[in-house]
Amino acid sequence: MDPTDPAAFWTKAKAVLRQAGEAVVLEATKAWYVAQDPATPTHAKAMLYGALTYFVLPTDAVPDALPIIGFSDDLAALSAALYATNTWITPGTLDQARASVRRLFG
């Protein structure tokens, strides 16, 4: 699956909504919007897309099907990428991510 493809990202986000929880989906959505922002430099996009690739791939270090800990590795990868690229996270991208997650969980 291609994490730069909107269909792949939103399909995965919707598929894991209830199982992964709002925190994981919000981190993935923040990473998605920051990576899609034209102002985000290529090296930052590479980190974000790396974490998003890990999120959308069906194979993980910790299988997603495991209760409680299944998405902990995804959350760690996404959080680390967002921390490393926090310079390019704008209030606008945060607002977009939060609004999208509210719509998904709505």
C-alpha positions as CSV (number, residue, x, y, z in Angstrom):
1,M,0.0,0.0,0.0
2,D,1.2,3.5,-0.9
3,P,1.0,5.9,2.1
4,T,1.0,8.9,-0.3
5,D,-2.2,7.6,-1.8
6,P,-5.2,9.3,-0.1
7,A,-7.4,6.2,-0.7
8,A,-4.9,3.9,1.0
9,F,-4.5,6.2,4.0
10,W,-8.3,6.9,4.5
11,T,-9.2,3.2,4.0
12,K,-6.7,2.1,6.7
13,A,-7.8,4.9,9.0
14,K,-11.4,4.0,8.7
15,A,-10.7,0.2,9.1
16,V,-8.8,0.6,12.4
17,L,-10.9,3.4,13.9
18,R,-12.5,1.4,16.7
19,Q,-9.7,-1.1,17.3
20,A,-6.8,1.4,17.3
21,G,-8.6,4.2,19.0
22,E,-8.8,7.9,18.5
23,A,-5.2,8.7,19.7
24,V,-3.6,6.5,17.0
25,V,-5.9,7.7,14.3
26,L,-5.3,11.3,15.3
27,E,-1.5,10.9,15.2
28,A,-1.8,9.2,11.8
29,T,-4.0,12.0,10.5
30,K,-1.7,14.7,11.8
31,A,1.2,13.0,10.0
32,W,-0.8,12.7,6.9
33,Y,-1.7,16.4,6.7
34,V,1.8,17.6,7.6
35,A,3.2,15.3,4.9
36,Q,0.7,16.6,2.4
37,D,1.6,20.3,3.1
38,P,3.6,21.7,0.3
39,A,5.6,23.8,2.9
40,T,6.9,20.6,4.5
41,P,10.5,19.8,3.2
42,T,11.3,16.6,1.5
43,H,13.4,15.2,4.4
44,A,10.5,15.7,6.8
45,K,8.0,14.2,4.4
46,A,10.3,11.1,4.2
47,M,10.1,10.6,7.9
48,L,6.4,11.1,8.0
49,Y,5.7,8.8,5.1
50,G,8.0,6.2,6.7
51,A,5.8,6.2,9.8
52,L,2.6,6.2,7.6
53,T,3.9,3.3,5.6
54,Y,4.4,1.4,8.8
55,F,0.8,2.3,9.8
56,V,-0.8,1.2,6.6
57,L,1.2,-2.0,6.0
58,P,-0.6,-5.2,7.2
59,T,2.6,-6.6,8.8
60,D,4.0,-5.0,12.0
61,A,6.5,-5.8,14.7
62,V,3.6,-6.0,17.1
63,P,0.5,-7.5,15.3
64,D,-2.4,-5.0,15.2
65,A,-4.8,-7.8,16.2
66,L,-3.3,-8.1,19.7
67,P,-5.6,-6.5,22.3
68,I,-4.3,-3.4,24.0
69,I,-0.8,-3.4,22.6
70,G,-1.5,-4.0,18.9
71,F,-1.2,-0.4,17.8
72,S,1.5,0.7,20.3
73,D,4.2,0.3,17.7
74,D,2.3,2.3,15.2
75,L,1.7,5.0,17.7
76,A,5.4,5.1,18.6
77,A,6.5,5.4,15.0
78,L,3.9,8.1,14.3
79,S,4.7,10.0,17.4
80,A,8.5,9.9,16.8
81,A,8.0,11.2,13.2
82,L,5.8,14.0,14.4
83,Y,8.2,14.9,17.1
84,A,11.1,15.1,14.6
85,T,9.1,17.2,12.2
86,N,7.2,19.4,14.7
87,T,8.7,22.6,13.1
88,W,6.3,22.0,10.2
89,I,3.2,21.3,12.2
90,T,1.0,24.3,11.9
91,P,-2.2,25.2,13.7
92,G,-4.0,24.7,10.4
93,T,-2.8,21.2,9.9
94,L,-3.7,20.4,13.5
95,D,-7.2,21.8,12.9
96,Q,-7.6,19.7,9.7
97,A,-6.5,16.5,11.5
98,R,-8.8,17.1,14.4
99,A,-11.8,17.9,12.2
100,S,-11.2,14.8,10.1
101,V,-10.9,12.5,13.1
102,R,-14.2,14.0,14.5
103,R,-15.9,13.2,11.2
104,L,-14.5,9.7,11.2
105,F,-15.5,9.0,14.8
106,G,-18.8,11.0,14.5
